[in-house]
C-alpha cells in the first residue's frame, strides 16, 4: 500500500517524490504554528553555527508548498553540500521513509496553536497565494471573530488529508508521530518544553541527531523571541511575499493563550480532544503550564 497523499489549496505531499534523499537529512514535520520555524532555526544553527549560509526559507524550504515552483526548490536542495533541514506540514505516514533520515515532530497544545493560526491566516495574502499556486482567486471572506473561528475549528470533522489544520488534522498528525516515538530516527519535541528550557531541548536535539554540541550556545542565543524578531528579514518563511506584515509573524504567543478564552469553548475543546487523542498522548501534550513568550 502506497503512502497517503495530503493535499490542500496550498500544498501537495506528492512533491516529495522528486527529492533525492541523503543520509543525514533532517525533516521537520509539524502542523502549522506548532513551532516549525523555531525548530528549523535551532537545527540550522546547530549545523552552521551563528551565521546561516542563506535566509532560513531558502536554506530550509517547505517542499510541499505550491507557491514555489518545485524545480526551483529541488535545485536549491540538491546544491547544498551540508546536512539539509527540510520543512513539511505532511504527517510522517505521507513522507518517504528512510533509516538514514532524521524526523523531528514538534507538538504544541492544539488550542494555543489554533489561536496563533487564526492570527497567522489573517496576515496572509490569499490572492497572491492563489495566483502563485495556479488556483482560482478566492472571493472575499466575511470577518470572523476568534471565538467563532475556534468553535468551528474544534468540531471540523473533514478528512484530515485535506483539512490538515483542523483539530482532527492535528490529532491525525500527532497520533501517527506518537506511535513512532520509539523509532531511533524520530524525535518528538514539545513546544512547551522549548519555552521552559530551550537549552535542554537544543542539547537533546543535537545528541539525538548527531549534530555538533559546539554550536549549542549560539543555537540557544539565536532562537530567543527577541533574536528571531531582530533577524526577521532572514527568518520569516516567506520567500515569495505572501505574508502581509512580516513583523507580525513572530507574534510572541504566550503558552496558555488559547486557554484564556471563553470557558465554554475550552470545555468543548477538551471534550473533543478526549475523543480524538489517546490518553497518554493527550497527557503529554497538555502537560505543564509554563509561562513565557515564544516565536509563534
Secondary structure by P-SEA (a helix, b strand, c coil): cccbbbbcccccccccccccccccbbbbcccccccaaaaaaaaaaaaccccccccccccccccccccccaaaaaaaaaacccbbbbbbccccccccccccbbbbbbbcaaaaaaaaaaaaaaacaaaaaaaaaccccccccccccaaaaaaaaaacccccccccccaaaaaaaaaaaaaacccccbbbbbaaaaaacaaaaaaaaaaaacccccaaaaaaaaccaaaaaaacccccccccccccccccccccccccccccccaaaaaaaaaaaaacccaaaaaaaacccccccccc
